Amino acid sequence: MYYSVQGLKHPNIVEIKGVIQDPEISLVMEFVQHGCLQSYLKIHNDTLQEETLLKFALDVAKVCNTC
């Protein structure tokens, strides 16, 4: 199955800026100050408040609703 992200724009989705094909296929993506959400959650696991986690969950749900 193939999914296209071309034209998919949402404030909570990191934008793909381009593709490099040599020496291997790589995506050029928008800069995200704190890195990916998974890493951020892992690093700050002990200090995140429930309110912040709920906001992250709501942001992810909004993206899922868009797709």
N, C-alpha and C positions, 0 to 999 in steps of 0.2 A: 504494500500500500504506500502511496506517495502523498505527502502533504506539502503544500506550497505556503511559504510564509511571505511571499511577494505581496506587497501592498498591505500587509497586516501591521497596523499601527495602533498602539495603545500605550498610555503613559506608564503602565506597569510591565511592559515587555521591552527587553533590550533590543535595540534596532541592529539589524545586520547591515553594515555599511558596504561590504563587498566580499569578494571571494578571490583567493589566491590559489592558483592551480599548480604552481611549480615551486618547490620540488614535490609537494604533496598538497592535497586540497585542504585549505584552511579558511576559516571565516574571519573577517575583519568586523569586529563588533563595537558598538558604542561603549565608551568608557563608563564604568560604574565605580564610583568612589570607594565603596566598601566591598567590592567583589560580589560574588554570587550569593544569593540568599542562603543557600545551604551552608556555605562556609561561615557566613556571618552568624547564623544561628548556632553553629557548632562552637565558634570562638566565644560568643557572648551568652552561652547557655545559662550560666549561673546568675547573670545580671539583668536579663530581660524581664520586664514586668508583664503581667498577664494582659494588660491593656495594649501593649505594643505587639504582643503575639497575636491578639485578636485582630489588630489592624492589618498585620501581614496576611493573616488568613482571609480577611475580607478582600484585600487587594488581589490575592490569588484567585478567589472566587469570581471577582469582577472580570478577570482575564478569561477564565473558563467560560463565563457567560457570553463573552464576546465571540469566542470561537464556536 
